Amino acid sequence: MSSRDAGSDVTRPADDPWLDAVLRAARSAPIADAGFSAAVLARMAAHPVVLAPAAVLATLRRAHDRERIVRRWTIAGTLVGALVAALAGAQGSLPSTDPAAILMPGLALLVVSSVMAWLAISRS
C-alpha cells in the first residue's frame, strides 16, 4: 500500500513536512497594496483612539435603558398573551356555572391591572 492510497492522507500528523509543502504550494500570491496597509497602520499608531469615560458611560446607560424597556414589554406581552390564551381556552369548554368560568373575568382583570400598574411603576 503506497502513501498516496485513498484514506492515507487522513492519518498523517499535522506537523508532517508533506502537509506543510502542500499548504505552501496552495497559498495565493501576496496582495500588492502599494504600501496602503503600512500607511494605515502608521496612521493608527500616530493617533490612538481614546474613549471619553463620560461618553462610554452614557452609551452604556442608553443600552441598559433599551434592554430594560424591551424586557419590560416582553414580560407584559407574555403575561397578557397567556391571559388571552387562558380566556380563549376557557370560553368554549366550561359551563357558565363552573367556578373557573365565574372566576376567570376577575382573574383577567387582576392580571391586566397588575401588568398595567407594573408598567407604570417601572417606567422610571
Residue pairs with C-beta under 8 A, 6 or more apart in sequence:
1 8
2 8
12 18
12 19
68 122
72 119
72 122
76 115
76 118
76 119
79 111
79 115
80 111
80 112
80 115
83 107
83 108
83 111
83 112
86 104
87 104
87 108
90 100
90 101
90 104
94 100
94 101
94 104
95 101
96 102
